[in-house]
Amino acid sequence: MRIASYNLRVNSPVLNADLHCHSIVSDGTLAPEALAARAKANGVELWALTDHDEVGGQQRARDAALALGLPYLTGTEISVSFAGTTVHIIGLGFDADDTALCAGLAATRGGREQRARDMAAGLAKVGIAGAYEGALQYVSNPELISRTHFARHLVESGVCADTYAVFKRFLTEGKPGYVPHRWARLGDAVRWISEAGGAAVIAHPGRYKFTATEEYALFSEFIAHGGRGVEVVTGSHTSAEYLKYADMAREFDLLASRGSDFHSPNESRVDLGALPWLPGTLSPVWEAIEARVQRP
């Protein structure tokens, strides 16, 4: 009945689509197979795994989802530098074996090790020794060591009570463990996704501390490069931000996406499949790329 229900409602904004989450292949704590099972159990009707700068978990996620009768879209989340800020671009429905996309993601992953060592050096200066080695204990893919892995180490070692406290005290701009990184260019990320047959979506725009002018520039340049959507309903957005970015989606004629940004049962604000619906006057991204959905 789930598959029939999905087919009847594929063009409806009232669809429990969760198109943003992370596995152990990047900085999540669950395997792709466990995420697929959790999504299915939570009533998700269309799912995408979107690991950071990586597609190594796509085959596992797809196979697990389809075995459970859960329709699937390929996904990734590309780190981009824009106006001195790290911005994330979601790719959905692309060919995960596309040569240019895979090469671009590999290049984007490059440099994470040195950044991580520099972060550890900054933490050592304030009395936190061995942070790099500690963070590595939480990494399944060393190419993707990130602030999240450092945060987990500092929680487990008793420095902070939770990962939110770690980021606030140590891992955001101006704090001792923060080190910026030069990621992909916005135009390159959108092009990799588009030329691989997918749709590019601005992830959680409410998280970026842009001025109104900078945010307008981001949306304008994104569209100029061929970007197609924006995450309206996501785990880090407030109710007011749902409305703000619904308005911006309409203003810029962008498709709307929905994703929990789930990383871990113990860390994430919103579980897979537990988000509010998209506002009904928006055009959902899954409608535009319905042909890219992989079904059981």
DRENDRENVO-959884 format. One line per 5 residues: number of its first residue (from 1); their letters; for each residue x, y, z of C-alpha. Coordinates in Angstrom, 3 decimals. Last residue first. Example, Ala and Ser with C-alpha at 12.3 -4.5 7.8 and 13.67 -1.06 7.14 Angstrom:
# DRENDRENVO-959884
2) sa) 13.670/-1.060/7.140 | 12.300/-4.500/7.800
//
This chain:
# DRENDRENVO-959884
296) prqvr) 11.190/-1.196/-5.969 | 11.476/2.350/-7.294 | 14.337/4.627/-8.300 | 13.205/8.255/-8.604 | 14.917/10.032/-11.508
291) aeiae) 11.692/10.353/-13.538 | 10.112/12.228/-10.628 | 12.758/14.932/-10.958 | 10.442/17.954/-11.184 | 7.842/16.513/-8.800
286) wvpsl) 10.530/15.538/-6.303 | 11.610/19.189/-6.075 | 8.263/20.197/-4.634 | 6.474/23.182/-6.221 | 5.201/25.412/-3.417
281) tgplw) 1.618/26.449/-2.656 | 1.061/23.530/-0.289 | 3.594/24.566/2.367 | 5.953/21.613/2.766 | 4.847/19.207/5.456
276) plagl) 6.258/19.266/8.973 | 9.362/17.138/9.631 | 9.399/13.728/11.364 | 10.484/11.492/8.451 | 13.999/10.906/9.758
271) dvrse) 14.336/12.275/13.260 | 14.663/15.967/14.074 | 17.124/17.694/16.390 | 19.905/15.206/15.664 | 22.456/14.172/18.245
266) npshf) 21.537/10.894/19.941 | 19.703/9.197/17.064 | 22.467/10.382/14.717 | 23.015/12.427/11.580 | 19.556/13.521/10.339
261) dsgrs) 19.531/16.548/8.048 | 15.706/16.276/8.298 | 14.981/16.956/4.643 | 12.388/18.837/2.566 | 12.855/20.498/-0.801
256) alldf) 11.136/23.345/-2.619 | 11.601/24.149/-6.308 | 12.769/27.663/-7.068 | 10.882/30.473/-8.781 | 13.085/33.115/-7.113
251) eramd) 10.222/34.862/-5.323 | 8.304/31.601/-4.748 | 11.299/29.877/-3.194 | 12.004/33.045/-1.226 | 8.492/33.018/0.245
246) aykly) 8.848/29.369/1.228 | 12.228/30.367/2.620 | 10.707/32.907/4.990 | 7.755/30.695/5.941 | 9.884/27.712/6.926
241) easth) 12.240/30.214/8.567 | 9.478/31.379/10.904 | 8.815/27.779/11.920 | 12.493/27.439/12.765 | 14.987/25.756/10.463
236) sgtvv) 17.682/23.357/11.690 | 15.869/20.134/10.824 | 14.721/21.126/7.367 | 11.651/22.566/5.635 | 12.473/25.041/2.880
231) evgrg) 15.497/23.417/1.290 | 16.019/25.346/-1.923 | 15.785/24.280/-5.557 | 16.911/24.544/-9.157 | 20.504/25.691/-9.477
226) ghaif) 21.513/26.362/-13.088 | 24.574/28.578/-12.624 | 22.484/31.756/-12.803 | 20.129/30.267/-10.215 | 22.926/29.837/-7.692
221) esfla) 24.239/33.321/-8.494 | 20.871/34.885/-7.681 | 20.278/32.818/-4.544 | 23.727/33.589/-3.160 | 23.501/37.274/-4.092
216) yeeta) 20.144/37.593/-2.311 | 21.723/35.998/0.748 | 24.627/38.428/0.610 | 22.285/41.418/0.368 | 20.073/40.194/3.222
211) tfkyr) 23.190/39.758/5.353 | 24.448/36.234/5.592 | 24.810/34.189/8.762 | 24.209/30.867/7.051 | 22.025/28.423/8.953
206) gphai) 18.728/29.644/7.490 | 19.789/28.453/4.047 | 19.383/24.789/5.098 | 20.729/23.242/1.857 | 20.568/25.081/-1.482
201) vaagg) 19.343/22.519/-4.032 | 20.976/21.229/-7.234 | 18.939/18.861/-9.426 | 20.469/15.817/-11.082 | 21.436/14.563/-14.541
196) aesiw) 25.199/14.281/-13.978 | 25.598/17.582/-15.854 | 23.359/19.251/-13.285 | 25.187/17.923/-10.230 | 28.680/18.737/-11.482
191) rvadg) 27.468/22.130/-12.765 | 25.941/23.118/-9.428 | 29.163/22.232/-7.607 | 31.331/24.057/-10.156 | 29.241/27.224/-10.042
186) lrawr) 29.365/27.369/-6.253 | 33.128/26.958/-6.109 | 34.388/23.946/-4.186 | 35.774/24.304/-0.654 | 38.468/26.506/0.831
181) hpvyg) 38.651/25.585/4.481 | 38.291/27.684/7.591 | 39.865/26.513/10.872 | 37.922/26.677/14.138 | 39.393/24.930/17.175
176) pkget) 40.236/28.033/19.237 | 36.951/29.945/18.653 | 36.606/32.985/16.357 | 34.481/31.122/13.818 | 32.844/28.041/15.286
171) lfrkf) 34.520/24.928/16.672 | 35.474/25.563/20.298 | 32.877/26.868/22.725 | 29.668/26.900/20.654 | 30.592/23.873/18.573
166) vaytd) 31.458/21.849/21.660 | 28.290/22.940/23.479 | 26.138/21.723/20.574 | 28.029/18.422/20.607 | 27.002/17.639/24.173
161) acvgs) 28.191/17.893/27.774 | 31.613/19.292/26.958 | 35.219/18.321/27.807 | 34.146/14.902/29.058 | 36.234/12.718/26.755
156) evlhr) 33.087/11.420/25.034 | 31.860/14.964/24.381 | 35.239/16.152/23.076 | 35.492/13.110/20.803 | 32.005/13.630/19.389
151) afhtr) 32.785/17.277/18.657 | 36.023/16.395/16.878 | 34.065/14.004/14.648 | 31.502/16.716/13.942 | 34.242/19.174/13.024
146) silep) 35.182/16.941/10.122 | 37.194/13.933/8.983 | 35.943/13.060/5.491 | 39.057/11.610/3.870 | 39.489/9.452/6.986
141) nsvyq) 36.296/7.483/6.092 | 34.995/5.545/9.119 | 35.805/8.414/11.458 | 34.901/8.339/15.166 | 38.293/7.136/16.407
136) lagey) 39.912/9.738/14.154 | 38.534/12.478/16.411 | 40.648/11.265/19.313 | 43.813/11.161/17.228 | 43.193/14.744/16.126
131) agaig) 42.202/15.878/19.620 | 45.362/14.588/21.282 | 45.715/17.507/23.695 | 43.018/19.922/24.836 | 44.837/22.590/26.870
126) vkalg) 43.841/25.788/25.101 | 46.773/25.656/22.676 | 46.020/21.980/22.027 | 42.629/22.989/20.600 | 44.294/25.151/17.974
121) aamdr) 46.704/22.359/17.082 | 43.778/19.953/16.742 | 42.056/22.317/14.321 | 45.271/22.573/12.290 | 45.442/18.774/12.122
116) arqer) 41.829/18.666/10.941 | 42.501/21.257/8.229 | 45.477/19.240/7.084 | 43.327/16.116/6.842 | 40.414/17.897/5.133
111) ggrta) 42.599/19.167/2.296 | 41.101/16.990/-0.410 | 37.414/16.204/0.055 | 36.548/18.828/-2.557 | 38.903/17.219/-5.078
106) algac) 37.237/13.841/-4.536 | 33.799/15.429/-4.958 | 34.857/17.024/-8.228 | 36.271/13.763/-9.538 | 33.057/11.909/-8.680
101) latdd) 30.954/14.578/-10.377 | 33.127/14.598/-13.494 | 33.070/10.823/-13.830 | 29.328/10.288/-13.323 | 28.896/7.052/-11.360
96) adfgl) 26.292/8.477/-8.949 | 24.098/9.525/-11.890 | 22.066/12.378/-10.401 | 18.674/12.382/-8.665 | 19.477/14.903/-5.943
91) giihv) 22.464/17.182/-5.272 | 22.450/19.219/-2.086 | 24.543/22.375/-1.936 | 26.149/23.394/1.355 | 27.555/26.841/2.069
86) ttgaf) 30.840/27.535/3.860 | 31.187/31.278/4.278 | 33.716/33.815/2.954 | 31.249/35.161/0.402 | 30.660/31.654/-0.958
81) svsie) 32.788/28.552/-0.373 | 31.018/25.300/-1.245 | 30.685/21.949/0.523 | 28.690/19.445/-1.540 | 25.855/17.412/-0.024
76) tgtly) 25.104/14.168/-1.876 | 22.044/12.314/-3.131 | 20.609/9.502/-5.231 | 16.835/9.277/-4.997 | 15.023/6.261/-3.532
71) plgla) 11.559/4.702/-3.340 | 11.134/2.508/-0.224 | 9.928/-1.070/-0.759 | 12.296/-2.397/1.909 | 14.589/-4.061/-0.648
66) laadr) 14.482/-0.787/-2.586 | 15.801/1.133/0.387 | 18.602/-1.313/1.173 | 19.802/-1.456/-2.427 | 19.700/2.328/-2.802
61) arqqg) 21.524/2.995/0.457 | 24.236/0.427/-0.285 | 24.706/1.747/-3.813 | 24.848/5.339/-2.601 | 27.301/4.930/0.250
56) gvedh) 30.432/5.991/-1.627 | 28.749/9.088/-3.045 | 30.822/11.645/-1.133 | 31.198/15.382/-0.604 | 29.103/15.168/2.586
51) dtlaw) 26.672/12.247/2.613 | 23.231/12.861/1.130 | 21.162/9.660/1.508 | 17.827/10.185/-0.229 | 14.353/8.929/0.701
46) levgn) 10.800/8.954/-0.662 | 7.873/7.590/1.366 | 9.257/8.071/4.888 | 6.913/6.442/7.392 | 9.240/6.254/10.388
41) akara) 9.903/2.517/9.923 | 10.957/3.136/6.318 | 13.359/5.912/7.288 | 14.810/3.831/10.109 | 15.350/0.853/7.796
36) alaep) 17.035/3.030/5.183 | 19.187/4.637/7.862 | 20.263/1.223/9.141 | 21.261/0.158/5.621 | 23.266/3.340/5.060
31) altgd) 25.195/2.661/8.282 | 24.445/4.843/11.303 | 26.650/7.387/13.102 | 26.598/10.211/10.568 | 29.662/12.217/9.553
26) svish) 30.558/10.936/6.063 | 30.299/7.244/5.084 | 28.906/6.657/8.579 | 25.578/7.936/7.230 | 24.062/11.370/6.637
21) chlda) 20.602/12.767/5.931 | 18.778/15.067/3.485 | 15.937/14.157/1.133 | 13.209/13.046/3.516 | 9.965/12.830/1.536
16) nlvps) 6.777/12.268/3.507 | 4.526/13.494/0.735 | 2.001/16.295/1.112 | 3.651/18.541/-1.498 | 1.820/16.400/-4.060
11) nvrln) 3.150/15.280/-7.428 | 4.103/11.801/-6.237 | 0.804/11.368/-4.402 | -0.829/8.447/-6.193 | 2.489/6.716/-6.778
6) ysair) 3.425/7.082/-3.127 | 0.130/5.612/-1.959 | 0.608/2.650/-4.297 | 4.104/2.115/-2.949 | 2.931/2.333/0.650
1) m) 0.000/0.000/0.000
//
